[in-house]
Amino acid sequence: MESNLNHIFELQYALDTFYFLICGALVMWMAAGFAMLEAGLVRAKNTTEILTKNVALFAVACTMYLIVGYDIMYDGGIFLSGVTTVAEMDDAAIAGVIAASTEAGFSDMGEYSGASDFFFQVVFVATAMSIVSGAVAERMKLWAFLAFAVVMCGFIYPMQGSWTWNGDAVFGMYELSYSDYAGSGIVHMAGAAAALAGVLLLGARKGKYGAKGEIRAFPGANLPLATLGTFILWMGWFGFNGGSTLKLGGIGVANEVANVFLNTNAAAAGGLIAALIVARLMFGKADLTMALNGALAGLVAVTAEPADPSPLLATIIGAIGGTLVVFSIVTMDKLRIDDPVGAISVHGVVGIWGIFAVLLSDADATFMGQLVGMLTIFVWVFVTSLIVWSILKAVMGIRVSEEDEYEGVDLSECGMEAYPEFVSGKQ
């Protein structure tokens, strides 16, 4: 009997570890989605720099979270020195896990490789930082951005993650009664809060807003690329939300995973359709960029609770997110908050909606718990980000010169163009 239990334990350990790794790989693929989406929505003269930021921020996020971020968030030790694996557990420890799982039912057995948990968590950090990239596009210095990424990924994000997903008290003062399944607030709103702080200090792109209040559109250079990026993000989100079950073994958990995938897809579809219709009513045309942001808004909206809603409710949650994002993007422009890709609206405004949408299907969640959690995350990330951005602005400057902005940051920051033949007219 004991031998059979050991075999079941080992099988479930392997299955849950493998599931973590596959979902982590899907979320890592979202980095490509952000890169393609942002590269498609910026002007051609800024494409190389935005791609450089996206690939570099992923490397910085992985390194900083490895060095110290995971330790702050989950007590994993510097360079994962505190992470244990089943190979390091003695027989007594394994027997204790099996005994607890036998009492609760094997579907509650929750052991997996510590390294797989780190890999799954680190790609979430990179996602939060990717949100910042698009919002500050076309006028921020590359090295100032990467310097901020060091602090964001190594300290700011892990601290609020320790209060939420790890359950630590906020500076020893109070514990959050906050529900956020896969991170509408912890990842998406946090990234948007950091982006908002940077945008407010950075200012708008030259020529974006006129002296008489007029708003000038700066069309993206490559809408096919932006559309591809959206599809990549849509696919990667199945790992983002699906992996947040934290395991796969057991019939109940398998059914939960299936519901998460179903609802994630339904919310994205609902968000896109709603945004497309609202844009048609407001602008008289089918606006592709609003449709793309609508799909992403639907995904953000359902991320805080993708398991419990019915498919119909998930579609409605996504549709409300898609509607909100259109009005938010228009409002941001009226407020002269220049966000080239709509990141603050998609991840911030709709992230807040997602936090409170949890109340529609999770009977254990409370309004005050969600409100306090949302405010804690936003205030912490926004204030600390504002401090870091201000220091960087004073020390090295965060904005390129007006001349470099006019010529395009590809040349001034990277020394190369993304489309040299197109720009020069050569074949």
Secondary structure, 3 states (H helix, E strand, C coil): CHHHHHHHHHHHHHHHHHHHHHHHHHHHHHHHHHHHHHHHHCCHHHHHHHHHHHHHHHHHHHHHHHHHHHHHHHCCCHHHCCCCCHHHCCHHHHHHHHHHHHHHCHHHCCCCCHHHHHHHHHHHHHHHHHHHHHHCCCCECHHHHHHHHHHHHHHHHHHHHHHHCCCCCECCCECCCCCCCCCHHHHHHHHHHHHHHHHHHHCCCCCCECCCCCECCCCCCCHHHHHHHHHHHHHHHHHHHHHHHCCCCCHHHHHHHHHHHHHHHHHHHHHHHHHHHHHHHHHCCCCHHHHHHHHHHHHHHHHCCCCCCCHHHHHHHHHHHHHHHHHHHHHHHHCCCCCCCCHHHHHHHHHHHHHHHHHHCCCCCCHHHHHHHHHHHHHHHHHHHHHHHHHHHHHCCCECCHHHHHHCHHHHHHCCCCCHHHHHCCC
